[in-house]
Amino acid sequence: MALAIATIEAPHVDEDLRAQGVEPLVVEWRPPARGDLADVALLTRAYADDSVETGNREALERLDAARPHLVGAGLAADLVPGMGDRAILHAGPPCDWDRLAPAMRAQVVRAAILEGWAPDQAEAAALIGRGAITLAPADTHGVVAPMCGVLSPSMAVWAVRDDGTGAGAWAPISDGAGDGLPAGSRTRDLIARQRLLADRVAPGIAAALDATGPIDLAALAGTAATMGDVLTARPRAASMLLLEALLPGLTSRALDAVPAIAALATAGGRLAIPLLAAASRAALQTTAGAGRSSLVVGMSGNGTDVAIMLAGIPGVWFPAPAPIADDAVFAAGTSTPDAAPWTGDHGVIACAGMAIDARLCLDAGEAPGIATGIASRTDGGWIGEGIVRVPLQAVRDALDALVPVGT
C-alpha cells in the first residue's frame, strides 16, 4: 500500500514531503473560533445546550412557514401602533440624541420641520434635545426603515401582515434610499414629496389592494431572487413585480396614482427595499417564543452602532460600533470619506433569507457579508453600495447572554 500522509495546511511540511517524493493529502482545517480559547469556551456552551438546537429547529420551521403579505398603506399616525403625535422613529438600535450619527440627526431634524413642529433646523434640534419631540428606534413600534430612514406621523407607510400568525410590520414608502427627505430645511420640494406619498401614493396603493387583495411578498421575493435581484441593495426586479401586481387595482380604482407610483418604482429600482424589509420583519417575528434559539432575527444600524437580536432573546439588541462598508462602489463624485457607517434596518432581509446562526458566525470568525446601500455621512442620501459585516463583539455578547456560564 502506498504511503499517504495527511497534513493540515502546513506549507513547510508539505514542501519537505514533496522533496522526499511524497505527495501529502492536504486537509483544509481551521480550529474552532480561530483557536481563541474564550470563544471556544463560549461555543462549547452554545453547542452543548440541547435547548439551543431545539429552539433553532422551531424557529426555522416557523420562519419557513411564514407568509408575509402586503395588506395596506396609509399614514403612520393611522397605522403604526403607539405612534405618538410628536414622535419620530429612526432606523437602528436605541441611541441617545447626542450620540446619533450626523446623517441620522439631519434626517430626524428634517422630519420635525416637515411636521411643522419647528421652523428651522436649529429649533428642531433644540426641541428634540430637551425632549419636546419623542425620539425612538423604529423597531420598538414594529417599523423598519432603510438607510437613514425616519418616520413621523404624517408620513406614508406600507402595512404588512403574516398570513398565518397575524404578525405585523410597517415601513416608510420611499424609493428605498432613505425616507425621501431631501437635504435642506423647510423647502417646497420636501413638503411636496411627502404630501405626494401621503395624499396620493398611499391611498392609491390602499385602493388597489382593496380591489386585488393582499400581495404575497414571500412569493414576490422568491421570484425576484431568481431574476438576479440583490434584495438588500438592488431589488429592481422586485420593484417591477410589485408595480405589476398593483397595476390592475390601480387602473380600476386609483388611476391618478399610477404616474407617481410608476416613477417611484423606476427611478432607482429600490422601491421594494422598505417593503421587503417589512415583510422580513413580519416573518422573523413569528420566531418569537421559539425557545433558546441562536438564530439572528434582527440586524440594524444607526450610523453609530450596529446591533443584532436573537430569536431566543426577543426585544434585546446587542450593539457594537457600526462599520463602514467594504468593496464599495460609489456614485460619481463620492468616495469612502463621504460614507456614513452602517445605517438602516434592512439587514432583516438577509436575516430572513439566509437564516443566520450566531454560533456559526463566531465559529467562522466573521458574520456573513451583507450587500447594502451606503449613505452620505452628512445628509443620509444614497451614494453607493458595498458589503458590511456585524462586528464579532455583538455576536459574542448575544451568545453569552443566550447561554451564560453555568447553563
WOZIHU-V976507 format. One record per run of one state. SS is the DSSP state (hx for helix, st for strand, lp for the rest). FROM is the first residue (numbers start at 1). LEN is the number of residues. If there is no record, write none. Layout:
<<SS	FROM	LEN> <SS	FROM	LEN>>
//
This chain:
<<lp	1	5> <st	6	2> <lp	8	3> <hx	11	9> <lp	20	5> <st	25	2> <lp	27	5> <hx	32	4> <lp	36	1> <hx	37	12> <lp	49	1> <hx	50	16> <lp	66	2> <st	68	8> <hx	76	4> <lp	80	7> <st	87	4> <lp	91	11> <hx	102	13> <lp	115	6> <hx	121	9> <lp	130	4> <st	134	4> <hx	138	4> <lp	142	1> <st	143	2> <lp	145	5> <st	150	3> <lp	153	3> <st	156	7> <lp	163	5> <st	168	5> <lp	173	15> <hx	188	25> <lp	213	2> <st	215	2> <hx	217	10> <lp	227	3> <st	230	1> <lp	231	3> <st	234	1> <lp	235	1> <hx	236	18> <lp	254	1> <hx	255	13> <lp	268	4> <hx	272	14> <lp	286	9> <st	295	8> <lp	303	2> <st	305	6> <hx	311	3> <lp	314	4> <st	318	4> <lp	322	4> <st	326	5> <lp	331	5> <hx	336	3> <st	339	1> <lp	340	3> <st	343	2> <lp	345	2> <hx	347	8> <lp	355	2> <st	357	1> <hx	358	7> <lp	365	5> <st	370	7> <lp	377	5> <st	382	7> <lp	389	3> <hx	392	11> <lp	403	5>>
//
